[in-house]
């Protein structure tokens, strides 16, 4: 990760590739700019759940939904 400004972090693992940028808009809202130039606006609590969602998707499907 690389801090670009007070409100922006670039997520990068590839030395010469495009990397998503997370921008803090205010205390509750963030913007994600992906490798293709697309932007989405998400609430802080939703963004915090992304890591858990990735871990859940990597596990075999067991038919249960995960809730906060």
C-alpha positions in Angstrom: 0.0 0.0 0.0 1.1 3.5 -0.7 -0.4 6.7 0.8 -1.0 9.2 -2.0 -2.5 12.0 0.2 -4.1 12.5 3.5 -7.3 10.9 2.2 -6.0 8.4 -0.5 -4.3 5.0 -0.3 -3.2 3.0 -3.4 -3.5 -0.7 -3.0 -0.8 -2.4 -5.1 1.1 -5.6 -5.2 2.3 -5.3 -8.8 5.3 -3.1 -9.4 4.3 -2.0 -12.9 0.5 -2.5 -12.9 -2.6 -0.5 -12.3 -3.7 -0.5 -8.7 -7.0 0.4 -7.0 -7.2 3.7 -5.1 -9.3 4.1 -1.9 -10.4 7.7 -1.2 -12.0 8.8 2.1 -14.7 11.2 1.2 -16.0 11.8 4.8 -16.3 9.9 8.0 -18.8 7.4 6.6 -18.2 7.3 2.8 -15.3 6.1 0.6 -14.7 5.9 -3.1 -12.9 3.0 -4.8 -11.3 3.6 -8.2 -10.5 0.3 -9.8 -7.8 -0.7 -12.4 -10.2 0.1 -15.3 -11.1 3.6 -14.2 -14.5 2.7 -12.7 -15.6 4.3 -9.4 -17.9 3.1 -6.7 -18.9 4.9 -3.6 -19.4 2.7 -0.5 -20.1 3.2 3.2 -17.2 2.6 5.6 -18.9 -0.4 7.2 -19.4 -2.1 3.8 -15.7 -1.5 2.8 -14.6 -3.0 6.1 -16.5 -6.2 5.2 -14.6 -6.7 1.9 -11.8 -8.8 3.4 -14.3 -11.1 5.1 -16.2 -11.5 1.9 -13.0 -12.5 0.0 -12.2 -15.1 2.6 -15.8 -16.5 2.5 -15.7 -16.7 -1.3 -12.4 -18.7 -1.1 -14.0 -21.3 1.1 -16.2 -24.2 -0.2 -19.9 -23.2 -0.3 -21.7 -24.4 2.7 -25.1 -22.8 2.1 -25.0 -20.3 4.9 -25.0 -16.6 4.6 -22.6 -14.6 6.8 -24.0 -11.6 8.6 -22.0 -8.7 10.2 
